[in-house]
């Protein structure tokens, strides 16, 4: 009788598919081996029907069957995004731009503030604009400052290699000792607990086998650092901490240190960083509202224009007054139906 089936290397969805196929071929927990096909037939069946796997192996160890799977790695589908701009996430000086889609509105060596537009998702003429999802990278020069503290003397613990094991049978919430009765086998120790539930055919029993491993710790040891060693460790820690909070592919181009001092057994120093990082962040917009905004802008510009002609007939209005000609900046020239004096 089959007591266990392990499926390794498959995600939950694919594992469920494999178990259903095996069940149709009479391989499931509780089935009799008399009805189970040979291993090579099971492999051929799974390889032909499971399209999301590149390799499948079926093996047996006593009453346990094991299915090893290598899944196909399919490329992730790109998420569809609507019209959007790229704006600055922080203060920076533009270093370089890589624009795949959209209209850049900044240039190299330009200072930008948080929220300022970098790449516009509107392309074409304002009279007939097109809206796209801006895409690209804008590498900016940014600045950071941090304070680091490193102890010159520290204590740590190591394991001696000695272990003590307790074994218990857990029924519901009650633990019954089977082996190992000492409460605290060592003065200093770490523990590791392993719980294995017990199954019977298709049922999960309220019984589990519990193992507790005690590992003895060695007496605390002291470690002393010189100022130079502490400074080197602190520099590595500060760089690692800064990079962990930055976008991928960020580059630290300058790292300077000032205000070093030893205070109460600790080295304190301040770091200044100059970083090249991608400062572009997407910001979506509504195309309908954008068109309305452009129309209002165009209407306002027409109203403010000194020469705003609505029709062609406006160009034929007699301009006979020399004073009027002087006001609009026209001298010695007549337009439309004006007559020479």
C-alpha positions in Angstrom: 0.0 0.0 0.0 1.2 3.5 -0.8 1.7 5.6 2.3 3.2 8.8 0.9 3.7 10.7 -2.4 6.1 13.6 -2.6 6.1 16.1 -5.5 9.3 18.2 -5.6 10.1 21.3 -7.7 6.5 22.2 -8.7 4.4 25.1 -7.6 1.1 24.3 -5.8 -1.0 24.6 -9.0 1.2 22.2 -11.0 1.5 19.8 -8.0 -2.3 19.5 -7.9 -2.4 18.8 -11.6 0.3 16.0 -11.2 -1.5 14.4 -8.3 -4.8 14.3 -10.2 -3.1 12.7 -13.2 -1.4 10.1 -10.9 -4.8 9.4 -9.2 -6.3 8.5 -12.6 -3.5 5.9 -13.0 -4.4 4.5 -9.5 -1.4 6.1 -7.7 -2.6 7.9 -4.5 -2.2 7.5 -0.8 -3.9 4.3 0.2 -3.8 2.6 -3.2 -2.4 -0.9 -3.6 0.8 -1.4 -5.6 -0.8 -4.2 -7.6 -2.9 -1.7 -9.6 0.0 0.9 -10.1 1.7 1.0 -13.5 5.5 0.7 -13.8 7.6 3.8 -13.1 8.6 4.3 -16.7 4.9 4.3 -17.8 4.1 6.9 -15.1 7.0 9.1 -16.4 5.9 8.9 -20.0 2.3 9.7 -19.1 3.3 12.7 -17.0 5.8 14.0 -19.6 3.1 13.8 -22.3 0.3 15.5 -20.4 2.2 18.1 -18.2 3.1 20.9 -20.6 4.5 23.2 -17.9 7.5 20.9 -17.1 10.7 20.3 -19.0 11.7 17.2 -17.1 9.9 14.7 -14.8 11.3 11.7 -12.9 9.3 9.2 -10.9 11.0 7.1 -8.3 10.0 4.8 -5.4 11.4 4.1 -2.0 9.4 1.4 -0.2 5.9 2.7 0.3 6.8 6.2 -0.7 6.7 7.6 -4.3 8.7 10.7 -5.3 8.0 12.9 -8.4 10.8 15.3 -9.3 9.9 18.1 -11.6 11.7 20.9 -13.5 9.3 23.6 -14.4 9.5 25.8 -17.5 10.4 29.4 -16.7 8.1 31.5 -18.8 8.8 35.2 -19.3 6.6 37.4 -17.2 3.9 39.3 -19.1 4.4 43.0 -19.1 1.7 44.9 -17.2 -0.4 47.2 -19.4 -0.2 50.7 -18.2 -2.3 53.7 -19.2 -1.1 57.2 -20.1 1.5 58.4 -17.6 4.4 60.8 -17.1 7.7 60.2 -15.4 8.4 62.6 -12.5 11.4 63.1 -10.2 11.2 61.1 -6.9 13.8 63.4 -5.1 16.1 66.4 -5.5 18.8 65.7 -8.0 21.0 66.9 -10.9 20.3 65.1 -14.1 23.2 63.0 -15.2 21.8 61.2 -18.2 18.5 60.1 -19.8 17.4 56.8 -21.4 13.9 57.5 -22.8 12.1 54.5 -24.6 8.7 56.1 -24.9 7.6 59.7 -24.3 8.9 63.2 -24.7 11.8 64.3 -22.4 11.3 67.8 -20.9 14.6 68.0 -19.0 18.3 67.8 -20.0 21.6 66.8 -18.5 23.1 69.0 -15.7 19.6 70.4 -14.9 18.5 70.6 -11.2 15.1 69.1 -10.5 12.8 69.0 -7.5 10.6 66.2 -6.2 7.5 65.8 -8.4 8.9 67.8 -11.3 8.1 66.2 -14.7 11.0 64.5 -16.4 9.4 62.7 -19.4 6.0 63.7 -20.7 3.4 61.0 -21.8 2.0 63.5 -24.3 3.5 63.5 -27.8 2.7 65.3 -31.0 1.2 68.7 -31.5 -0.9 70.4 -28.8 -3.7 70.8 -31.4 -3.9 67.0 -31.9 -1.9 65.3 -29.1 -1.4 61.6 -28.5 -1.0 60.1 -25.1 1.4 57.2 -24.3 2.8 55.5 -21.2 6.1 57.1 -20.7 8.9 54.7 -20.2 12.6 55.1 -19.5 15.3 55.8 -16.9 16.5 59.2 -15.7 19.8 58.8 -13.9 20.3 61.7 -11.4 23.1 62.7 -9.0 21.7 62.5 -5.5 23.2 63.1 -2.0 22.9 61.3 1.3 24.3 61.7 4.8 24.4 59.1 7.6 25.9 58.7 11.1 27.5 55.3 12.0 28.4 54.0 15.4 30.7 51.0 15.8 31.6 49.5 19.2 35.4 49.0 19.8 34.7 46.1 22.2 31.9 43.6 21.6 30.9 40.2 23.0 29.6 37.2 21.1 28.8 33.5 21.8 29.8 30.3 19.9 28.5 26.8 20.1 30.5 24.0 21.8 29.1 21.2 19.6 27.3 19.5 22.5 23.6 18.7 22.0 20.8 17.3 24.1 17.6 15.9 22.4 14.1 15.6 23.9 11.5 13.5 22.2 7.8 13.9 22.9 4.4 12.7 21.6 1.9 15.5 21.2 -1.7 14.6 21.4 -3.9 17.7 20.7 -2.2 20.3 22.9 -0.7 17.9 25.5 3.0 16.9 25.2 3.9 13.4 26.6 7.7 12.9 27.2 9.2 9.9 25.4 13.0 10.5 25.7 15.0 13.2 27.6 13.6 14.4 31.0 16.1 17.2 31.9 14.5 20.7 31.9 17.6 22.7 31.3 20.5 20.5 30.2 23.0 23.5 29.8 23.4 26.9 31.4 23.4 28.7 28.0 21.8 27.1 25.0 19.7 27.6 21.9 16.8 25.3 21.0 15.3 24.0 17.7 11.9 22.3 17.7 10.7 19.9 14.9 7.1 18.7 14.8 6.1 15.9 12.4 2.3 15.3 12.2 1.1 11.7 11.9 -1.2 10.6 9.0 -3.3 7.5 8.5 -4.4 6.9 4.9 -6.4 10.0 4.0 -6.8 11.4 7.5 -4.7 13.8 9.5 -4.6 12.5 13.1 -4.4 14.9 16.1 -1.1 13.3 17.0 2.4 14.5 16.2 6.0 13.5 17.0 7.9 16.4 18.6 11.7 16.7 18.8 13.5 19.4 20.7 17.2 19.9 20.2 19.3 21.8 22.8 22.7 23.2 21.6 25.1 24.4 24.2 26.6 27.9 23.9 30.2 28.7 24.8 31.0 31.4 27.3 30.9 34.9 25.9 34.1 36.0 24.3 35.3 39.6 23.8 36.5 41.1 20.6 38.5 44.4 20.5 38.9 46.6 17.5 41.3 49.4 16.7 40.0 52.7 15.4 41.1 51.8 11.9 39.4 48.4 12.0 36.2 49.9 13.4 36.2 52.6 10.7 36.6 49.9 8.0 33.7 47.9 9.3 31.5 51.0 9.8 32.2 52.1 6.2 31.1 48.7 4.8 28.0 48.7 7.0 27.0 52.2 6.0 27.4 51.4 2.3 25.5 48.2 2.5 22.6 49.9 4.4 22.4 52.8 1.9 22.4 50.5 -1.2 19.6 48.3 0.4 17.3 51.3 0.3 18.1 52.5 -3.2 16.8 51.3 -6.6 18.6 48.5 -8.4 21.8 49.4 -10.4 22.4 52.5 -8.2 26.1 53.5 -8.0 27.9 55.2 -5.2 30.4 57.5 -6.9 31.8 59.3 -3.8 32.0 58.5 -0.1 33.7 60.9 2.3 33.9 60.8 6.1 34.2 63.6 8.7 33.7 64.2 12.4 35.3 61.0 13.6 35.3 60.6 17.4 35.5 57.9 20.1 32.9 58.3 22.7 32.0 55.8 25.5 33.8 52.9 23.8 32.3 53.5 20.4 33.6 55.1 17.2 31.2 57.7 15.8 31.6 59.2 12.3 29.5 60.9 9.7 29.4 59.8 6.0 28.5 61.8 2.9 27.6 60.0 -0.3 27.1 61.1 -3.9 25.0 58.5 -5.8 23.9 58.0 -9.4 20.4 56.4 -9.3 17.2 56.2 -11.3 15.0 59.0 -10.0 12.1 58.6 -12.4 8.8 57.5 -11.0 5.5 57.0 -13.0 2.6 59.3 -12.4 -0.7 58.5 -14.3 -3.0 61.2 -15.7 -6.5 61.3 -17.3 -6.3 62.0 -21.1 -9.8 63.6 -21.1 -8.8 66.1 -18.4 -5.5 66.7 -20.1 -7.3 67.6 -23.4 -9.6 70.0 -21.5 -6.6 71.6 -19.9 -5.0 72.1 -23.3 -8.1 73.7 -24.7 -8.4 76.1 -21.8 -4.7 77.0 -22.2 -5.2 77.7 -25.9 -8.3 79.8 -25.3 -6.4 81.9 -22.7 -3.5 82.5 -25.0 -5.9 83.8 -27.7 -7.5 86.2 -25.3 -4.1 87.5 -24.2 -2.8 88.0 -27.7 -2.6 91.7 -28.9 -3.6 90.7 -32.4 -6.3 88.1 -32.2 -8.2 87.8 -35.5 -11.2 85.6 -35.4 -12.0 85.7 -39.2 -10.3 86.7 -42.4 -12.5 89.8 -42.6 -10.9 91.2 -39.5 -7.7 91.6 -41.5 -9.5 94.1 -43.8 -10.5 96.6 -41.1 -9.2 100.0 -42.2 -6.2 101.1 -40.1 -6.3 104.9 -41.0 -5.3 106.2 -37.6 -1.5 106.9 -37.3 -1.9 106.7 -33.5 -3.4 103.3 -33.7 -0.6 102.2 -36.0 2.0 103.4 -33.6 0.3 101.6 -30.7 0.6 98.2 -32.3 4.1 98.9 -33.6 3.4 99.4 -37.3 5.1 102.4 -39.0 5.2 103.4 -42.6 3.0 100.5 -43.7 -0.7 100.2 -44.4 -2.8 97.0 -44.3 -6.1 95.9 -45.8 -8.2 98.7 -47.3 -6.2 101.6 -45.8 -5.2 104.4 -48.2 -1.9 106.2 -48.5 -1.9 109.7 -47.1 
